[in-house]
Amino acid sequence: MYEPEVTIITPTYNIVEAEKTDDFYLQINLLDKQTYPYIEHLVIDNASGDGTQELLKEYKNDGYINFLSAPDNGKFEALNKGISMAKGKYIGFLSCDDFYHDITAINNIVALMEEQDADYCYFPSYCRQADGSAFLYLPSMLNIFQVMPCSHQAMIFRKDLLEKLSGFDSKFKIMASYDLMLRLMLGRYKGVLYEYNVLTYCMGEQALKYSVQVEAECKHIFYKNYKTMYNMSEEVLDRLVKISEIPKPLLDKFAKFFPGEEDVFYERYEQMYNMRYQNAQMQREQERMNRAR
């Protein structure tokens, strides 16, 4: 019986200098312990000069990985290189410090995607923060038109779908994965939820450090993807990015992407909008108090 292969793509850059070799070792060994036997681990390195290339050569010689080391213009360009090189029918993405903590994960996800003939699969995950704490990140697909619904690491995709969509739009340096997820939803491709938590990933440092760039990229992403559905003025974009407010005509169009779940969709929209609006109000009040001191 034919078993579809899975390719896991990991971008790397100077992981020795960043002291992430232990995390990478854990990732590789847990992939090796997966009960699914047909896994290709492809590492795309950004021409590291700190000993990372030598480390990758050792892992390749031991049969754990294949790798390419060449200059790139960021993580998402590296992931696109990996997509073009991947041999698998299905593709997953892991940063060098992420790992599947359930060794049956890939086997069960592939079985579900084959059974459901799914284009992509998404699942809960643990998100590790910089202070070492972690929280459970549950996918929020009903909020996808307002906020990023899950991490791209907590997803598995069909390779032919990623190729059809031309992979990640690498002009977005931080939020390209969100753009891809919106294109999946707007294209009405079939996603399936795997309800078990099988992954641990690290919160992206760039999204926290460069909040202004994140907002700018989100504006561009919303305009790019919604402009044929509604007049995305600067005011509309600003309110959508800052407080998740969606104009009613556009909101009604989005509801149609969730047939049978429209009531829940509107409820989740209101919850997200109210939460972000209140947070924005509190932040403005805090700023006002700071200026008055």
Order of alpha helices (4+ residues) and beta strands (2+ residues): beta-alpha-beta-alpha-beta-alpha-beta-beta-alpha-beta-beta-beta-beta-alpha-alpha-beta-beta-alpha-alpha-alpha-alpha-alpha
